Amino acid sequence: MKLKPIVPLMSLIFAATLTGCNLDGSSKDSDSSSGGDSSGGGSVVETSPLADGYWDIGSSTAAATLSGVSTYADAVDLPNVYVFDGTTQYYYNDDATPGTYVIKGPTSITEDINAGTLTFTYYDASGETPVDGTYSVSDSGELNIDTAAFGTLSGTNESGNDAVKAAVTAANADAGIVAPNQSARIIDTIVGDTGELRVKLINSEAGSLEPIASGKVTVELLQKLGTQSPDAAEDTVDNSVNLSLYTETKEDNNNSRGIITFTSGGNIKYRDSSGSTELANASYTPGEKLNLELAWAPGTLTLTVNGTKYEDVPYVKSGSVATVSVRLGANDDVSTDELLIDNLAIYSGSTSVFSDDFESYSVGTELGVDGDRYNVSGSSEASIVSE
């Protein structure tokens, strides 16, 4: 924490009266953007209360001096902040050039979430010091670390400060640091099933939603080729990817409102009452990132792949969509690939009713289990990864 010239209190009140707003945001939304009242997140792995924070940490005396004041006389000068990412710490300071962060780190940290203990590197005017202590984060987000070397260190989370986040992002870019991104990962190693992430809209884990007569699903897919080594003969390998919509009747091919298949050969297929057929003039490169939109309305189905739109795509059955599925492989086969899923959203008309960016889960959390929003009986071999 840095002590800075403080604007007089009356000036702060006057400024607040003029502006009437607070800035908030992040490089990627820290919540799960869970449309409606639904909330994402698994309960399998504990998450550190320090995660996803930009912590301005200093002595309790300095913290008391700045208590309740977030506006400095020099608005360009930023608080120095700590970022704790699992077993790693980064320290961002703008001491040399106000408003421009220099990064110290990465350095190692040790944290025991259950015991509330933390070992990290603390920076002050005298330099850097390894520090051990017990810590707590209050419901209001205040951090306290009891240390032998510095007494009580107090911290505030600056993750709601747009200027801090922009400066951190710029410093990371200059240093070549890429913030990890979480996504859902599905694999298919079981003969008799597929890797799948399934959302049922009615009477299910997704919440009190209704079948959708006109809407769309958007999703980002990245198929990582040849990363898996299932114990299977070559003729039992299927690396196709399916984005599927189903009506209320049943989740099978005969009741599909739209099934789009991306084959391992780079073809794009649709399914209608006669079976699976290649979509004319449509192809993709296996292993490339796919930004997909599959939209439906009475009598129509439209697919968009990386900005290219294919209208009037055939389908099997009319009706409202009650289930959305992303699938890897085939029931009687296994896959040598893995599929990463990100920024999944389902819309009724133009209103998002379900969305997930997978950032609110702990890495390793299984999806499609009791307590999350994905269908338990339909989802298989789906979990959270960070890259």
C-alpha positions in Angstrom: 0.0 0.0 0.0 1.3 3.5 -0.8 0.5 6.6 1.2 -0.5 9.4 -1.2 -1.8 13.0 -1.0 -5.4 12.7 0.0 -8.1 14.9 -1.5 -10.0 16.7 1.3 -13.2 15.0 2.3 -15.5 17.8 1.1 -13.8 17.6 -2.4 -14.5 13.9 -2.4 -18.2 14.4 -1.6 -18.4 17.1 -4.3 -16.8 14.9 -6.9 -19.1 12.0 -5.9 -22.1 14.2 -6.3 -21.0 15.2 -9.8 -20.1 11.8 -11.1 -22.7 9.6 -9.4 -21.3 6.3 -10.6 -18.7 3.7 -9.8 -16.5 1.9 -12.4 -16.5 -1.8 -12.5 -15.3 -4.5 -14.9 -12.6 -7.1 -15.6 -10.6 -8.7 -18.5 -13.0 -11.6 -18.3 -16.1 -11.4 -16.1 -15.3 -12.9 -12.8 -18.8 -14.2 -12.3 -20.2 -16.9 -14.5 -22.6 -14.6 -16.3 -25.3 -17.1 -15.4 -28.4 -16.0 -17.2 -31.6 -15.6 -15.2 -31.3 -16.6 -11.5 -29.1 -19.6 -12.1 -25.6 -19.7 -10.7 -22.7 -21.8 -11.9 -20.0 -23.4 -10.0 -19.1 -26.8 -8.6 -18.6 -27.7 -5.0 -15.9 -30.3 -5.4 -12.8 -28.2 -4.9 -12.3 -25.3 -2.5 -11.4 -21.9 -3.9 -9.0 -19.5 -2.1 -10.6 -16.2 -1.0 -7.5 -14.5 -2.4 -8.2 -15.8 -5.9 -9.1 -13.3 -8.7 -8.1 -10.3 -6.5 -5.8 -7.3 -7.0 -4.7 -6.9 -3.3 -3.5 -3.5 -2.1 -1.6 -4.7 1.1 0.1 -2.5 3.8 0.4 -1.9 7.5 -2.8 -1.4 9.5 -1.7 2.1 10.3 -1.5 3.0 6.6 -4.8 1.2 6.0 -6.5 3.3 8.7 -5.1 6.5 7.2 -6.8 5.7 3.9 -9.9 4.1 5.3 -13.0 5.0 3.3 -11.0 7.1 0.7 -10.5 5.7 -2.8 -9.7 9.0 -4.7 -6.2 10.4 -4.6 -5.1 13.9 -5.5 -3.1 12.4 -8.3 -5.6 10.2 -10.1 -2.9 8.7 -12.3 -1.0 7.2 -9.4 -2.2 3.7 -8.7 -2.0 1.4 -5.6 0.6 -1.3 -5.7 -1.2 -4.6 -5.8 -0.5 -8.3 -5.3 -2.0 -11.1 -7.4 -2.1 -14.6 -5.9 -2.7 -17.3 -8.5 -2.6 -20.8 -6.9 1.1 -21.3 -6.0 2.4 -18.1 -7.6 2.5 -14.4 -6.7 2.9 -11.3 -8.9 3.5 -7.8 -7.5 2.6 -4.8 -9.6 4.0 -1.4 -8.7 4.0 2.0 -10.4 6.6 3.7 -8.2 8.9 4.6 -11.1 6.2 5.9 -13.4 2.8 6.6 -11.9 0.1 4.8 -13.8 2.4 2.3 -15.4 3.0 -1.0 -13.5 6.3 -2.9 -13.3 6.0 -6.6 -12.4 8.0 -8.3 -9.7 7.7 -12.1 -9.9 6.6 -14.7 -10.3 7.5 -15.8 -6.8 6.2 -18.8 -5.0 3.5 -18.8 -2.3 2.3 -21.4 0.1 -1.4 -21.3 1.2 -3.5 -23.6 3.4 -7.1 -22.6 2.8 -8.5 -24.6 5.6 -5.9 -23.4 8.2 -5.9 -19.9 6.9 -2.1 -19.6 6.6 -0.1 -17.9 3.9 3.6 -17.6 3.1 4.4 -14.9 0.5 6.8 -12.1 -0.4 6.0 -8.7 1.0 7.3 -5.5 -0.5 7.9 -2.2 1.3 10.3 0.7 1.3 13.1 -1.5 2.7 12.8 -4.1 -0.1 11.3 -7.6 -0.2 10.7 -9.9 2.7 9.4 -13.5 2.9 6.4 -13.4 5.3 4.5 -16.1 7.1 1.1 -15.4 8.7 -2.5 -16.3 9.3 -5.0 -14.5 7.2 -8.8 -13.9 6.9 -11.0 -12.2 4.4 -14.2 -10.6 5.8 -17.6 -10.7 4.2 -17.0 -7.1 3.0 -13.8 -8.2 1.3 -11.2 -6.8 3.8 -8.0 -8.8 4.1 -6.0 -9.1 7.3 -2.7 -11.0 7.6 -1.2 -11.4 11.1 2.6 -11.6 10.7 5.5 -11.8 13.1 7.7 -9.4 11.0 5.2 -6.6 10.3 2.3 -7.1 12.7 -1.1 -6.9 11.0 -1.1 -6.3 7.3 -4.4 -5.0 6.0 -5.5 -5.2 2.4 -8.3 -4.1 0.1 -9.3 -5.8 -3.2 -8.9 -3.4 -6.2 -10.5 -5.8 -8.6 -13.3 -3.2 -9.1 -10.9 -0.5 -10.1 -10.9 -0.1 -13.9 -7.6 1.9 -13.9 -5.8 -0.8 -11.9 -7.1 -3.6 -14.2 -6.2 -1.8 -17.3 -2.7 -1.2 -16.0 -2.3 -4.8 -14.9 -3.4 -6.0 -18.4 -1.0 -3.6 -20.1 1.9 -4.8 -17.8 1.1 -8.4 -18.5 1.1 -7.8 -22.3 4.4 -6.0 -22.1 5.9 -8.9 -20.0 4.3 -11.6 -22.2 2.2 -12.9 -19.3 -1.1 -14.5 -20.5 -3.8 -14.7 -17.9 -5.1 -18.3 -17.6 -8.5 -18.9 -19.1 -10.9 -21.6 -17.8 -13.1 -23.7 -20.0 -15.0 -26.9 -19.9 -13.2 -29.9 -21.2 -14.8 -33.1 -22.5 -13.1 -36.3 -23.5 -14.5 -39.7 -24.7 -12.7 -42.7 -23.3 -15.7 -44.9 -22.6 -17.2 -47.3 -25.2 -20.9 -47.1 -24.9 -21.1 -43.4 -24.2 -19.8 -40.1 -25.6 -18.1 -37.2 -23.9 -20.9 -34.6 -23.4 -22.0 -31.4 -21.8 -25.8 -31.2 -21.7 -28.2 -28.5 -20.6 -31.9 -29.4 -20.1 -34.1 -26.3 -19.9 -37.1 -27.8 -18.1 -37.5 -29.6 -14.8 -33.8 -29.8 -14.4 -30.6 -28.5 -12.9 -30.6 -25.4 -15.1 -33.5 -23.8 -13.2 -37.1 -22.9 -14.0 -36.8 -22.3 -17.7 -39.3 -23.0 -20.6 -38.8 -24.6 -24.0 -37.7 -22.0 -26.5 -39.7 -21.6 -29.8 -37.3 -19.0 -31.2 -33.7 -18.6 -29.9 -30.1 -19.4 -30.4 -27.1 -21.0 -28.8 -23.6 -19.5 -29.0 -20.4 -21.3 -28.0 -16.7 -21.3 -28.6 -15.1 -24.7 -29.3 -11.5 -25.7 -29.6 -10.7 -29.3 -30.5 -7.2 -30.4 -29.3 -6.1 -33.1 -31.7 -4.4 -36.3 -30.5 -4.0 -35.5 -26.9 -5.7 -38.7 -25.6 -4.6 -42.3 -25.7 -7.6 -44.5 -25.0 -7.1 -48.2 -25.0 -9.0 -49.0 -28.2 -8.5 -50.3 -31.7 -8.1 -47.8 -34.5 -11.5 -48.7 -36.1 -13.3 -47.7 -32.8 -12.0 -44.1 -32.8 -14.5 -41.3 -33.7 -13.3 -37.7 -33.2 -16.4 -35.9 -34.5 -18.0 -33.0 -32.6 -21.8 -32.4 -32.4 -23.8 -29.4 -31.5 -27.3 -30.6 -31.0 -30.8 -29.2 -30.2 -33.6 -31.5 -29.0 -37.4 -31.0 -28.6 -39.3 -31.8 -25.4 -40.2 -35.3 -26.7 -36.9 -37.1 -26.3 -33.2 -36.5 -26.7 -32.5 -38.7 -29.8 -31.9 -38.3 -33.5 -35.6 -38.7 -34.3 -36.5 -35.8 -32.1 -33.7 -33.4 -32.9 -34.5 -29.8 -33.7 -31.0 -29.5 -35.2 -27.8 -31.6 -35.1 -24.6 -30.2 -36.6 -21.6 -32.5 -36.9 -18.0 -31.4 -37.4 -16.2 -34.4 -38.8 -12.5 -35.2 -38.3 -12.1 -34.8 -42.0 -13.1 -31.1 -42.0 -16.6 -31.5 -43.2 -19.7 -30.0 -41.7 -22.9 -32.1 -41.7 -26.5 -31.7 -40.7 -29.1 -34.4 -39.8 -32.6 -34.6 -41.2 -35.1 -37.4 -41.6 -33.0 -39.1 -44.2 -29.9 -39.2 -42.1 -26.6 -37.2 -41.9 -25.7 -35.2 -45.0 -22.8 -32.8 -45.8 -23.7 -29.1 -45.7 -23.0 -27.7 -49.2 -20.0 -25.4 -49.5 -19.2 -25.7 -45.8 -15.9 -26.9 -44.3 -13.6 -26.1 -41.4 -10.0 -26.9 -40.4 -9.8 -29.5 -37.6 -8.0 -28.0 -34.6 -9.0 -24.4 -35.3 -11.1 -22.4 -32.8 -14.8 -22.3 -33.8 -17.1 -19.5 -32.9 -20.5 -21.0 -33.4 -24.1 -19.8 -33.4 -27.0 -22.1 -34.0 -30.3 -20.2 -34.3 -33.9 -21.5 -34.7 -37.3 -20.1 -35.3 -40.5 -21.8 -36.5 -39.6 -23.3 -39.9 -36.0 -22.3 -39.9 -32.5 -23.3 -38.7 -29.4 -21.1 -39.3 -25.8 -22.0 -38.5 -23.0 -19.5 -38.3 -19.3 -20.7 -38.2 -16.6 -18.1 -37.6 -18.8 -15.4 -39.1 -20.0 -17.4 -42.1 -23.7 -17.9 -42.1 -25.5 -21.0 -43.5 -29.3 -20.4 -43.7 -32.2 -22.9 -44.1 -30.3 -25.8 -42.7 -32.5 -29.0 -42.7 -33.5 -30.6 -39.5 -35.6 -33.6 -38.3 -38.4 -32.2 -36.1 -40.2 -28.9 -35.6 -40.9 -27.7 -32.1 -39.5 -25.8 -29.2 -35.9 -26.5 -28.0 -35.8 -28.1 -24.6 -32.2 -29.5 -24.5 -28.8 -28.2 -25.8 -25.9 -30.6 -26.1 -22.2 -30.4 -27.0 -20.7 -33.8 -27.7 -17.4 -35.5 -28.6 -17.2 -38.9 -30.2 -19.8 -41.6 -30.7 -21.5 -44.1 -28.4 -19.8 -47.2 -29.7 -16.4 -45.5 -30.1 -13.8 -43.5 -28.2 -11.9 -40.3 -29.1 -8.2 -39.5 -29.3 -9.0 -35.8 -29.0 -10.3 -33.4 -26.3 -12.8 -30.6 -26.8 -12.6 -27.3 -24.9 -15.9 -25.4 -24.5 -16.1 -21.7 -23.5 -18.6 -18.9 -23.3 -21.7 -21.1 -23.7 -25.0 -19.1 -23.9 -28.6 -20.0 -24.7 -31.1 -17.3 -25.7 -34.8 -17.1 -25.9 -35.4 -14.5 -28.6 -32.6 -12.0 -27.9 -32.6 -12.6 -24.1 -30.0 -14.7 -22.5 -31.5 -17.4 -20.2 -28.4 -19.5 -19.6 -24.8 -18.7 -19.9 -21.4 -19.9 -18.5 -17.9 -18.7 -19.0 -16.6 -21.4 -16.6 -14.5 -19.0 -14.6 -16.5 -19.4 -11.3 -15.4 -23.1 -10.9 -12.3 -24.5 -9.3 -10.0 -26.3 -11.8 -10.7 -30.0 -11.8 -14.4 -29.6 -10.9 -16.5 -32.3 -12.7 -19.6 -31.0 -14.5 -22.9 -32.8 -14.7 -22.9 -33.8 -11.1 -25.5 -33.0 -8.3 -25.3 -29.4 -7.4 -24.4 -27.8 -10.8 -26.5 -26.6 -13.7 -25.7 -29.4 -16.2 -27.8 -32.5 -16.8 -26.5 -35.4 -14.6 -27.8 -38.3 -16.7 -26.7 -36.7 -20.1 -23.3 -35.2 -19.3 -20.2 -37.4 -19.3 -16.5 -36.9 -18.8 -16.8 -33.1 -18.6 -14.6 -31.1 -16.2 -13.0 -27.6 -15.7 -9.5 -26.9 -17.0 -7.3 -23.8 -17.1 -4.8 -22.9 -19.8 
